[in-house]
Amino acid sequence: MLVLVVASVALSGCGRHATKADCELIVDRMVEVKLKAKNVTDPATIATMKADLRKDADADLQGCVGRRITDSAMACIKTADSQDAIIKCLR
């Protein structure tokens, strides 16, 4: 799923270059909405899952940095409530 999201960043067209922080935010939001859908709300568990995913996705994150992203897409991602909604934000 992460590879799909990283690839979607490339489809954003206009905008600016995504920073490492942008890409990490996208991954973090994907983790948050996935865990929320599973009723996992413990902050420690969420933080652990984010850290684990970042380690596993380091190469994908590097592929994300520098791709085109818009500020409106990032704002959309911050409020999205599902993984599908996040992917739609990136289109």
C-alpha positions in Angstrom: 0.0 0.0 0.0 2.8 2.4 0.8 4.4 2.0 -2.6 1.0 2.9 -4.1 0.9 6.1 -2.0 4.4 7.0 -2.9 3.6 6.5 -6.6 0.5 8.6 -6.2 2.6 11.6 -5.0 4.2 11.6 -8.4 0.8 12.0 -10.0 0.1 15.3 -8.1 1.4 17.3 -11.1 1.7 21.0 -10.2 2.8 22.2 -6.8 6.0 21.9 -5.0 8.6 19.2 -4.2 7.6 16.9 -1.4 9.9 17.1 1.6 10.9 14.2 3.8 8.5 15.6 6.4 5.7 15.6 3.8 6.4 12.0 3.0 6.6 10.9 6.6 3.3 12.7 7.3 1.6 10.7 4.5 2.9 7.5 6.0 1.9 8.5 9.5 -1.6 9.3 8.4 -1.9 6.0 6.6 -0.9 4.2 9.8 -3.3 6.4 11.9 -6.4 5.8 9.8 -5.6 2.1 9.4 -5.3 1.6 13.1 -8.3 3.8 13.8 -10.3 1.6 11.5 -9.2 -1.3 13.7 -10.2 0.6 16.9 -6.5 0.9 18.0 -6.2 4.2 19.8 -3.4 3.6 22.2 -0.8 6.4 21.5 2.2 4.1 22.3 1.0 1.4 19.9 0.4 4.0 17.2 3.9 5.5 17.7 5.5 2.1 17.6 3.6 1.2 14.4 4.7 4.5 12.8 8.3 3.9 13.7 8.3 0.3 12.5 6.7 1.3 9.2 9.2 4.1 8.6 12.1 1.6 9.1 10.5 -0.8 6.6 9.6 2.0 4.1 12.8 3.9 4.1 13.5 3.2 0.5 10.0 4.1 -0.5 10.2 7.4 1.5 13.4 8.3 -0.4 11.4 7.8 -3.6 8.8 10.1 -2.4 11.0 13.0 -1.5 11.3 15.5 -4.3 8.1 14.4 -6.1 5.5 17.0 -6.8 2.8 17.6 -4.2 0.3 20.5 -3.6 -0.4 22.2 -0.3 -4.1 21.4 -0.9 -3.3 17.7 -1.2 -1.3 17.8 2.1 -4.2 19.6 3.8 -6.6 16.9 2.5 -4.3 14.2 3.8 -4.3 15.7 7.3 -8.1 15.5 7.5 -8.7 12.2 5.6 -10.4 9.5 7.5 -9.4 6.4 5.5 -6.6 5.1 3.3 -8.8 5.5 0.3 -9.4 9.1 1.1 -5.7 9.7 1.5 -5.1 8.2 -2.0 -7.8 10.4 -3.4 -6.1 13.4 -1.9 -3.0 12.6 -3.9 -4.8 12.5 -7.3 
